[in-house]
């Protein structure tokens, strides 16, 4: 099951362990039980500190828990953690012994300050590339908080249980029957939700040594990492504040237009990019969001960045590289049925609508690609486009039109998402040609209408365009002296990975040049 190369790599990772980690499986009559036992046995064979045993307890589905020094850690897996989720198993083994990449002490204390004794379950699909991020974050929280436990549940194996909860979107985090979170999220977003859901215990705050930097880069995507590397190479004392290193790359599948690389995947490129960043003396403040940016005074060069965590960072120069996020429709029913038929990731949630009719909203490349992908999973796909024609590349449109179970509707505006209180049942839309409001039955609505710049915290600080993008000049300068912006959050055209990387380098070089010229 595991190749020699994988086993060798695991052996090197597990050599860092100080404690003995035991993988304890329950017995099961499931057809997948033998595969689980083989996976755990081979994983344990890679190092003496990782062991495996089969208990006398019985489970309907393949199930195992992770113990440390023969005591339970609160982390368990219901299903086979293969594919994307194998990395979740490996990281869980490391994290229960507090090894691997852990958040800094400030984030750890926020985790330990969560109130209550709770058990969370995260329902996943093995084909979902976003699910491991949530599973790994919840496992990390469970490894750091003595009263929180967590189980990954394969929604495909526990389909009846998943349906009883009234959910159709993964990843989905549940506290009992209460949905705490659905969809992709960073550790920072998830932690904020848990703080709101559970409350926090007041503790002595972590002392945070406030450092004065020459440069602070806000954002950890291609533009931000490029800017930080170039600033550090110029000898500037640099920090990067990021919600998640890698940015949108972490949710990007295949990449075929990154010049000199014929094909790669977003997570792989993100990992390479972050490894490159760590080669330089850049202070990394991850899992954090900036709430405001200001100057000490009109005459001062010092900029103040206040973080949602309560920390304050100062710098002479700042580069904003916060990127963009998926744009929402903003129509009635969208939020109510999120995770219950309204989805933003066709790759993750498409398998749950096999044999059903679905709608994709958006006629750009993302929308057409989503419709093509879904056509191989569902009964039928109807593509909604507001304009008179699709905006996607012709090659993609031709592929879509060649699919027998797809249809295209242009000049339509979605008005409401309808449902029965549990799941999406249809939509109401405006036919812009006839001005009639019509209805169409559907089981799901996949939203693919582009991106929204992450610039809300900058309102009142720098000039923004009517679309919320940061207005920049040819050297990435904003309306605030000493503050620059780069990448998808700005007015630069063509939101592409390669353009963001180059633009990040340009912003850092401009900032360095200005620091010399005064």
C-alpha positions in Angstrom: 0.0 0.0 0.0 2.8 2.4 0.9 5.8 2.7 -1.5 9.3 2.3 -0.2 9.9 6.1 -0.9 6.9 7.0 1.3 8.0 4.6 4.1 11.5 6.1 4.1 10.0 9.6 4.3 7.7 8.7 7.2 10.6 7.1 9.0 12.5 10.3 8.9 9.5 12.3 10.2 8.7 9.9 12.9 12.3 9.8 14.1 11.5 13.2 15.7 9.0 11.6 18.1 10.0 11.4 21.8 6.9 9.5 23.0 5.5 6.2 21.7 2.4 6.7 19.5 -0.1 3.8 19.2 -2.6 3.5 16.4 -5.5 1.5 18.0 -8.1 0.1 15.6 -11.5 -1.4 16.4 -12.6 -4.6 14.8 -15.2 -4.3 12.0 -16.9 -6.5 9.4 -16.7 -3.6 6.9 -15.3 -4.5 3.5 -12.7 -1.8 4.1 -11.4 -3.2 7.4 -8.5 -5.2 5.8 -7.3 -2.1 4.0 -7.4 -0.1 7.2 -5.4 -2.7 9.1 -2.9 -2.9 6.2 -2.5 0.9 6.1 -2.0 1.2 9.9 0.4 -1.8 10.0 2.6 -0.4 7.2 2.5 3.1 8.8 3.7 1.7 12.1 6.4 -0.3 10.4 8.2 2.8 9.4 9.6 3.6 12.9 9.8 1.9 16.3 8.1 4.7 18.0 4.9 4.2 16.0 3.0 1.1 16.9 -0.3 -0.5 15.9 -2.7 -2.9 17.6 -6.2 -4.2 17.0 -8.5 -3.9 20.0 -11.4 -6.1 21.0 -13.9 -3.2 20.5 -16.2 -3.4 17.5 -17.3 -0.7 15.1 -19.7 -0.8 12.1 -17.2 1.2 10.1 -13.4 1.2 10.0 -12.2 3.2 13.0 -9.0 3.9 14.9 -7.8 6.3 17.5 -4.4 7.7 18.3 -2.8 7.1 21.7 0.3 8.7 23.1 2.4 6.6 25.6 -0.6 4.2 25.5 -3.1 6.9 26.6 -5.9 8.4 24.4 -5.2 11.7 22.8 -8.8 12.4 21.7 -8.0 12.1 18.0 -9.7 9.5 15.9 -10.5 8.5 12.3 -13.7 6.9 11.1 -12.9 5.7 7.6 -9.8 5.2 5.6 -7.4 8.3 5.7 -6.1 7.7 2.2 -5.6 10.1 -0.7 -5.7 13.7 0.5 -6.3 12.6 4.1 -3.2 10.5 4.5 -1.3 13.7 5.3 -3.8 14.3 8.1 -2.9 10.9 9.7 0.9 11.7 9.4 0.5 15.2 10.9 -1.8 13.9 13.7 0.9 11.4 14.8 3.5 14.2 14.9 1.1 16.7 16.6 0.1 14.5 19.5 3.8 14.5 20.5 3.9 18.3 19.8 6.2 17.8 16.8 6.0 19.2 13.3 5.0 22.7 12.3 3.1 24.1 15.3 1.6 27.5 15.6 3.4 30.0 17.8 2.7 30.4 21.5 0.2 33.2 21.1 -2.0 31.0 18.8 -1.5 28.0 21.1 -2.7 29.9 24.1 -5.9 31.0 22.2 -6.5 27.3 21.5 -6.0 26.3 25.2 -8.3 29.1 26.3 -11.4 27.6 24.5 -14.1 26.7 27.1 -15.7 23.4 27.7 -15.2 19.7 27.1 -16.4 19.0 23.6 -16.1 16.3 20.9 -16.2 17.5 17.3 -16.7 15.5 14.1 -15.6 16.6 10.7 -17.3 14.9 7.8 -15.1 14.7 4.7 -14.9 13.3 1.2 -11.6 11.6 0.1 -11.8 13.5 -3.2 -12.0 16.8 -1.4 -8.8 18.8 -1.4 -10.1 21.3 1.1 -11.1 18.7 3.7 -7.6 17.9 5.0 -7.1 21.6 6.0 -10.0 21.4 8.3 -9.2 17.9 9.6 -5.6 18.9 10.3 -6.7 22.1 12.0 -9.2 20.3 14.3 -6.7 17.6 15.1 -4.1 20.2 16.0 -6.6 21.9 18.3 -7.4 18.6 19.9 -3.7 17.8 20.4 -3.2 21.2 22.2 -6.5 21.3 24.2 -6.9 18.6 26.8 -10.7 18.8 26.9 -11.3 18.8 23.1 -11.5 15.7 21.0 -12.0 15.2 17.3 -12.9 12.5 14.8 -12.6 12.6 11.1 -15.6 10.9 9.5 -15.7 9.7 5.8 -19.0 11.0 4.7 -19.1 8.5 1.9 -18.9 5.6 4.3 -21.2 7.2 6.9 -23.7 8.5 4.3 -26.9 7.8 6.3 -25.5 9.5 9.4 -24.4 12.5 7.2 -27.8 12.8 5.6 -29.6 12.7 8.9 -27.6 15.8 9.9 -29.1 17.5 6.8 -25.8 18.4 5.2 -24.5 17.9 1.7 -21.3 19.9 1.8 -17.8 18.9 3.0 -15.8 19.6 5.0 -18.5 20.0 7.7 -17.6 20.3 11.4 -20.3 19.3 13.9 -20.6 19.6 17.7 -23.3 17.0 18.3 -26.0 17.9 15.8 -24.9 21.6 15.6 -23.1 22.6 12.4 -20.1 24.7 13.6 -18.5 25.2 10.2 -18.9 24.2 6.6 -16.5 24.6 3.7 -12.9 25.7 3.4 -11.3 27.7 6.2 -7.9 28.6 7.6 -6.9 27.8 11.2 -7.4 31.5 12.0 -11.0 31.5 10.7 -11.8 28.2 12.4 -10.3 29.3 15.7 -12.4 32.5 15.6 -15.5 30.4 15.0 -14.7 28.1 17.9 -14.1 31.0 20.2 -17.5 32.4 19.4 -19.1 28.9 19.6 -17.5 27.8 22.9 -16.4 31.1 24.5 -12.9 31.6 26.1 -11.4 31.3 29.5 -9.7 34.5 30.6 -6.0 33.9 31.0 -2.9 36.0 31.5 -2.0 37.3 28.0 1.1 36.1 26.3 3.7 38.8 26.3 4.3 39.8 22.8 7.6 41.5 22.0 6.7 44.3 19.7 9.3 44.6 17.0 9.9 47.4 14.7 10.4 46.2 11.1 11.7 47.9 8.0 9.0 46.0 6.1 5.8 44.1 7.0 4.1 42.2 4.2 0.4 41.4 4.8 -0.6 38.2 3.0 1.0 34.9 2.4 0.0 34.1 -1.2 2.3 34.3 -4.3 2.5 38.1 -4.3 3.1 38.3 -0.5 5.8 35.6 -0.4 7.5 37.0 -3.4 7.5 40.5 -1.8 8.9 39.2 1.5 11.7 37.3 -0.2 12.7 40.3 -2.3 12.6 42.6 0.7 14.7 40.2 2.8 17.2 39.9 -0.1 17.6 43.7 0.0 18.6 43.5 3.7 15.3 44.9 5.0 14.2 43.6 8.4 11.0 41.8 7.2 8.0 40.1 8.7 5.0 38.5 6.9 1.6 38.5 8.5 -0.7 35.9 6.9 -3.9 34.0 7.5 -2.4 31.0 5.8 0.9 30.7 3.9 0.2 29.8 0.3 -3.0 31.8 0.0 -5.3 30.8 -2.9 -2.7 28.3 -4.1 -3.9 26.0 -1.3 -7.3 25.6 -3.0 -6.0 25.4 -6.6 -6.0 22.1 -8.4 -4.0 21.7 -11.6 -1.7 24.5 -12.8 -0.6 24.3 -16.4 0.2 28.0 -17.2 3.1 28.6 -14.8 5.9 29.2 -17.3 8.7 26.6 -17.2 6.6 24.1 -15.2 4.4 22.0 -17.5 2.1 20.9 -14.7 1.9 21.2 -11.0 -0.7 21.4 -8.3 -1.5 24.4 -6.1 -0.6 22.7 -2.8 2.7 21.5 -4.2 3.6 25.0 -5.5 2.5 26.5 -2.3 4.8 24.2 -0.3 7.8 25.0 -2.5 7.1 28.7 -2.2 6.9 28.5 1.6 10.1 26.5 1.8 11.8 29.1 -0.3 10.5 31.8 2.1 11.9 30.0 5.1 15.4 30.2 3.6 15.4 33.9 4.4 15.4 35.8 7.8 11.7 36.7 7.6 9.6 36.6 10.8 6.4 34.6 10.0 3.3 35.6 11.9 0.8 33.0 10.5 -2.9 32.3 11.4 -3.5 36.1 11.9 -5.7 38.7 10.3 -5.0 42.5 10.2 -8.0 44.6 11.5 -6.6 48.0 10.8 -3.7 50.0 9.3 -2.7 53.5 10.4 0.2 55.9 10.7 1.5 57.2 14.1 1.0 60.7 12.7 1.1 62.5 9.4 4.7 63.4 9.9 5.8 59.9 11.0 7.0 57.1 8.7 6.0 54.5 11.2 2.9 52.4 10.3 0.8 50.5 12.9 -0.8 47.2 12.0 -3.4 46.0 14.6 -4.2 42.3 14.4 -7.4 40.6 15.3 -5.5 38.6 17.9 -4.8 41.8 19.8 -1.1 42.0 18.7 0.3 45.2 17.3 3.1 45.3 14.6 4.9 48.4 13.4 6.9 49.0 10.3 8.5 51.8 8.2 6.9 50.3 5.1 4.0 48.0 4.4 3.1 45.9 1.4 -0.6 44.7 1.2 -0.9 41.4 -0.5 -4.1 40.0 0.9 -5.5 38.6 -2.3 -9.1 37.8 -2.9 -11.8 35.3 -1.9 -14.8 33.7 -3.7 -17.6 36.2 -4.4 -21.0 35.3 -3.0 -24.3 35.9 -4.9 -25.8 37.9 -2.1 -29.3 36.5 -2.8 -32.0 35.3 -0.5 -31.5 31.7 0.6 -27.8 31.5 -0.2 -26.5 31.7 3.3 -29.4 29.6 4.7 -28.7 26.7 2.4 -24.9 26.9 2.5 -23.8 23.3 2.9 -27.3 22.1 2.2 -27.1 22.5 -1.6 -25.3 25.8 -2.0 -21.7 25.2 -2.6 -18.5 26.9 -3.9 -16.3 23.8 -4.5 -17.6 21.5 -7.2 -14.7 19.2 -6.8 -15.4 18.7 -3.1 -19.2 18.6 -3.1 -20.1 17.3 -6.6 -20.0 13.6 -5.6 -22.9 14.2 -3.2 -25.2 15.0 -6.1 -24.8 11.9 -8.2 -27.9 11.3 -10.3 -29.3 14.8 -9.5 -29.8 18.1 -11.4 -27.5 21.0 -10.5 -26.9 24.6 -11.5 -23.6 26.4 -11.9 -23.7 30.2 -11.7 -21.0 32.0 -13.6 -19.9 31.8 -17.2 -16.2 32.6 -16.8 -13.4 30.0 -16.8 -14.1 28.9 -13.3 -17.8 28.4 -13.9 -17.4 26.6 -17.2 -14.6 24.3 -15.7 -16.9 23.6 -12.8 -19.8 22.7 -15.1 -17.5 20.4 -17.1 -16.3 18.6 -14.0 -19.8 18.2 -12.6 -21.1 16.8 -15.8 -19.2 13.6 -15.2 -20.7 13.2 -11.7 -24.4 14.4 -11.8 -27.5 13.8 -13.9 -27.5 17.3 -15.5 -25.8 20.6 -15.3 -27.4 24.0 -16.2 -25.0 26.9 -16.5 -26.3 30.4 -15.6 -24.6 33.5 -17.1 -25.8 37.1 -16.4 -24.3 38.4 -19.7 -25.4 37.7 -23.2 -22.5 35.3 -23.8 -20.0 33.2 -21.8 -16.8 34.9 -20.9 -14.7 31.7 -20.6 -12.0 30.7 -23.1 -13.4 29.3 -26.3 -11.6 25.9 -25.8 -13.5 25.4 -22.5 -16.8 26.5 -24.0 -16.4 24.0 -26.8 -15.8 21.2 -24.3 -18.9 22.2 -22.3 -21.1 22.3 -25.4 -19.9 18.8 -26.3 -21.3 17.3 -23.1 -24.7 15.8 -23.6 -26.0 16.4 -20.1 -25.3 20.2 -20.0 -27.2 23.3 -21.0 -26.4 26.9 -21.1 -28.7 29.8 -20.1 -27.4 33.3 -20.8 -29.0 36.7 -19.9 -30.3 35.3 -16.6 -30.0 36.7 -13.1 -30.5 34.5 -10.1 -32.9 36.0 -7.7 -33.4 33.5 -4.8 -32.4 30.0 -3.7 -35.4 28.0 -2.7 -35.6 25.0 -0.3 -37.7 22.9 1.9 -36.0 24.1 5.1 -33.5 21.2 4.9 -32.1 21.2 1.4 -32.1 23.2 -1.8 -35.1 22.4 -4.1 -34.9 25.0 -6.8 -34.2 28.6 -7.8 -36.1 31.7 -9.0 -34.3 33.7 -11.7 -35.0 36.7 -13.9 -35.0 36.2 -17.7 -33.3 39.5 -18.7 -34.7 39.4 -22.2 -38.4 38.8 -21.4 -38.2 40.4 -17.9 -40.0 37.4 -16.5 -39.2 35.8 -13.2 -39.1 32.0 -13.7 -38.4 28.9 -11.6 -36.2 25.9 -12.1 -35.9 22.9 -9.9 -32.5 21.8 -8.8 -30.7 20.0 -6.0 -27.7 22.2 -5.8 -26.3 25.6 -6.8 -22.6 25.9 -7.3 -21.4 29.5 -7.2 -18.5 30.5 -9.5 -18.8 34.2 -10.1 -15.3 35.4 -9.5 -13.3 36.9 -6.7 -13.7 39.7 -4.2 -10.6 41.6 -2.9 -9.7 41.2 0.7 -9.5 44.9 1.4 -12.2 45.6 4.0 -9.7 46.4 6.7 -8.2 49.2 4.5 -11.3 51.3 4.2 -10.5 54.8 5.2 -6.8 54.2 5.1 -6.0 53.9 1.4 -7.9 54.6 -1.8 -10.0 51.8 -3.1 -11.7 51.3 -6.5 -15.4 51.0 -6.9 -14.8 47.2 -6.9 -12.9 47.4 -3.6 -9.5 46.9 -5.1 -6.5 48.9 -3.8 -5.6 51.6 -6.2 -1.9 51.5 -7.1 0.5 53.3 -9.4 3.1 51.8 -11.7 5.4 51.1 -8.8 2.6 49.7 -6.5 2.4 52.8 -4.3 -1.0 53.4 -2.6 -2.4 56.7 -1.5 -0.7 56.3 1.9 3.0 57.1 1.8 5.1 54.1 2.6 2.3 51.6 1.9 2.3 49.5 -1.2 -0.1 46.9 -2.6 0.4 43.9 -4.9 -1.4 41.0 -6.5 -5.1 40.2 -6.7 -6.2 42.7 -4.0 -5.1 45.6 -6.4 -6.3 47.2 -9.6 -3.6 45.4 -11.7 -5.4 43.5 -14.5 -5.2 39.7 -15.1 -5.3 37.9 -11.8 -2.8 35.1 -12.4 -0.2 33.3 -10.2 2.7 34.3 -12.4 1.6 37.9 -12.5 1.2 38.1 -8.7 4.7 36.7 -8.1 6.2 39.3 -10.5 4.1 42.1 -9.0 5.1 41.2 -5.5 8.8 41.4 -6.4 8.1 44.8 -8.1 6.4 46.1 -5.0 9.3 45.1 -2.8 11.9 46.7 -5.1 9.9 49.9 -5.3 9.7 50.0 -1.5 13.4 49.5 -1.2 14.1 52.2 -3.8 11.9 54.6 -2.0 13.7 53.8 1.3 17.0 54.8 -0.3 15.7 57.9 -2.0 13.7 59.0 1.0 
